[in-house]
Amino acid sequence: MNLDFIKTTKISYIIIHKYLKVRQLKVAVYMNTGLLTVYVIKARHIGSMKSTLVNSFALISLIPDGKETCKCRTEVIPNSNNPVYDEKFSFELTDEDHHKRVMISIWHQDPVTRSNEFVGCTSFGIARIKKTMTAVKGWYYLLNETVGRKKHLQITKRDKLMSTINRREY
């Protein structure tokens, strides 16, 4: 076994989870009596590059081929890098929506200029959710816009374990 690899991997996890505080979103997406329901629960480690504390909101949209439709948004949660949104949104889907994705993006609203700064996003294919009728739920990494529009990355048990180990050791 290559101990240098293990040491390097452990250092990478320390950097990612402890120092960079990877931005994360807890969400549930499911079918509910013919409606697609998006439950935006909370986020963590979403600090902005420009501001110590973030005034954030979540924007939910159905994205077909680069266009965003059916936008809904949560209330702005002021001065928190770990906001609790606790809001649900339901979408009535048409046959054309089958190929779309539901994208959840987090934004920081500057309190002075009222301009919005993109924080991160994740998205889920509607076809899979409709086909399996299984809820997508848990913690997901907030990705950059290019990647997040096309996929999601769920936080694994290993990620959680390494994060716990890192907190104990440092």
C-alpha positions as CSV (number, residue, x, y, z in Angstrom):
1,M,0.0,0.0,0.0
2,N,1.3,3.4,-0.9
3,L,1.4,5.5,2.3
4,D,2.3,8.7,0.4
5,F,-0.9,8.4,-1.5
6,I,-2.9,7.9,1.7
7,K,-1.2,10.9,3.3
8,T,-1.8,13.1,0.2
9,T,-5.4,12.0,0.0
10,K,-5.9,12.8,3.7
11,I,-4.3,16.2,3.2
12,S,-6.6,16.8,0.3
13,Y,-9.6,16.0,2.4
14,I,-8.3,18.3,5.2
15,I,-7.9,21.2,2.7
16,I,-11.2,20.6,1.0
17,H,-13.4,20.0,4.1
18,K,-11.7,22.1,6.8
19,Y,-10.1,25.0,5.1
20,L,-12.1,25.5,1.9
21,K,-15.4,24.7,3.6
22,V,-16.9,23.2,0.5
23,R,-20.3,24.7,-0.3
24,Q,-23.2,22.3,0.3
25,L,-26.9,22.1,-0.1
26,K,-29.5,19.9,1.6
27,V,-32.4,19.3,-0.7
28,A,-35.2,16.8,-1.5
29,V,-36.8,16.5,-5.0
30,Y,-39.7,14.1,-5.5
31,M,-43.0,13.5,-7.3
32,N,-46.0,14.4,-5.3
33,T,-49.5,13.6,-6.8
34,G,-48.3,14.4,-10.3
35,L,-46.3,17.5,-9.3
36,L,-42.5,17.8,-9.1
37,T,-41.8,19.1,-5.6
38,V,-38.5,20.7,-4.6
39,Y,-37.8,21.0,-0.9
40,V,-34.9,23.4,-0.3
41,I,-33.9,22.6,3.3
42,K,-30.6,24.4,4.1
43,A,-27.0,25.1,3.0
44,R,-23.7,25.2,4.7
45,H,-20.3,26.8,4.2
46,I,-21.5,29.2,1.5
47,G,-19.4,32.2,2.4
48,S,-18.9,34.7,-0.4
49,M,-15.6,35.9,-1.8
50,K,-16.7,39.5,-1.3
51,S,-18.5,39.3,2.1
52,T,-17.9,37.6,5.4
53,L,-21.5,36.7,5.9
54,V,-23.9,35.9,3.1
55,N,-27.4,37.2,2.4
56,S,-28.5,34.2,0.3
57,F,-31.5,32.8,-1.5
58,A,-32.1,29.7,-3.6
59,L,-33.4,30.0,-7.1
60,I,-35.2,27.0,-8.6
61,S,-35.7,26.6,-12.3
62,L,-36.4,24.0,-15.0
63,I,-33.6,24.2,-17.5
64,P,-34.1,23.0,-21.1
65,D,-31.1,23.3,-23.3
66,G,-29.6,26.3,-21.7
67,K,-32.8,28.2,-21.1
68,E,-34.2,28.7,-17.6
69,T,-38.0,28.6,-17.1
70,C,-40.4,28.4,-14.2
71,K,-38.2,30.3,-11.8
72,C,-39.1,30.3,-8.1
73,R,-37.0,31.6,-5.2
74,T,-36.8,31.4,-1.5
75,E,-36.8,34.3,0.9
76,V,-33.4,36.0,1.4
77,I,-31.7,34.6,4.6
78,P,-29.6,37.5,5.9
79,N,-26.1,37.3,7.5
80,S,-25.6,33.5,7.5
81,N,-23.1,31.1,5.9
82,N,-25.3,28.2,7.0
83,P,-28.8,29.4,6.0
84,V,-32.0,27.4,6.7
85,Y,-34.4,27.9,3.9
86,D,-37.1,25.3,4.7
87,E,-39.2,26.1,1.6
88,K,-41.1,23.8,-0.8
89,F,-42.0,24.5,-4.4
90,S,-44.1,22.4,-6.7
91,F,-44.1,22.3,-10.5
92,E,-46.9,21.0,-12.8
93,L,-45.0,19.1,-15.5
94,T,-45.9,18.8,-19.1
95,D,-44.8,16.1,-21.5
96,E,-42.1,18.5,-22.8
97,D,-40.6,18.8,-19.3
98,H,-39.6,15.1,-19.3
99,H,-36.2,15.9,-20.8
100,K,-35.5,18.9,-18.6
101,R,-33.5,19.2,-15.4
102,V,-34.5,21.0,-12.2
103,M,-31.7,23.3,-11.1
104,I,-31.2,24.7,-7.6
105,S,-28.8,27.6,-7.5
106,I,-27.7,29.6,-4.5
107,W,-27.1,33.4,-4.8
108,H,-25.7,36.1,-2.5
109,Q,-27.6,39.4,-2.6
110,D,-25.4,42.4,-1.8
111,P,-27.2,44.4,0.8
112,V,-26.0,47.8,-0.5
113,T,-26.1,47.4,-4.3
114,R,-28.9,44.7,-4.3
115,S,-26.8,42.9,-7.1
116,N,-26.7,39.1,-7.0
117,E,-23.6,37.0,-6.9
118,F,-23.7,33.3,-8.0
119,V,-22.5,31.0,-5.2
120,G,-23.1,27.5,-6.7
121,C,-25.7,25.1,-8.0
122,T,-26.8,21.5,-8.6
123,S,-29.3,19.9,-10.8
124,F,-31.3,16.7,-11.2
125,G,-32.8,15.0,-14.3
126,I,-36.6,15.0,-14.2
127,A,-36.9,11.9,-16.3
128,R,-35.2,9.8,-13.7
129,I,-37.2,11.1,-10.8
130,K,-40.5,10.5,-12.7
131,K,-39.4,7.0,-13.8
132,T,-38.3,5.7,-10.5
133,M,-40.8,7.7,-8.4
134,T,-38.0,7.8,-5.8
135,A,-37.1,11.0,-3.9
136,V,-33.7,12.5,-4.5
137,K,-32.6,13.7,-1.1
138,G,-29.6,14.5,1.0
139,W,-26.6,16.8,1.0
140,Y,-25.1,17.8,-2.4
141,Y,-22.0,19.8,-3.3
142,L,-22.8,23.2,-4.8
143,L,-20.9,23.2,-8.1
144,N,-19.9,25.9,-10.6
145,E,-22.6,26.8,-13.1
146,T,-21.1,25.0,-16.1
147,V,-21.0,21.6,-14.2
148,G,-24.0,22.1,-11.9
149,R,-26.4,22.7,-14.8
150,K,-25.6,19.2,-16.1
151,K,-25.2,17.1,-12.9
152,H,-25.2,16.7,-9.2
153,L,-22.6,15.3,-6.8
154,Q,-24.0,13.8,-3.6
155,I,-21.9,14.0,-0.4
156,T,-20.9,10.4,0.4
157,K,-20.5,8.7,3.7
158,R,-16.7,8.7,3.1
159,D,-16.8,12.5,2.7
160,K,-18.7,12.8,6.0
161,L,-16.3,10.4,7.8
162,M,-13.2,12.2,6.5
163,S,-14.7,15.5,7.6
164,T,-15.3,14.1,11.1
165,I,-11.8,12.6,11.3
166,N,-10.3,15.9,10.2
167,R,-12.2,17.9,12.9
168,R,-10.9,15.5,15.6
169,E,-7.3,15.7,14.5
170,Y,-6.9,19.4,14.0
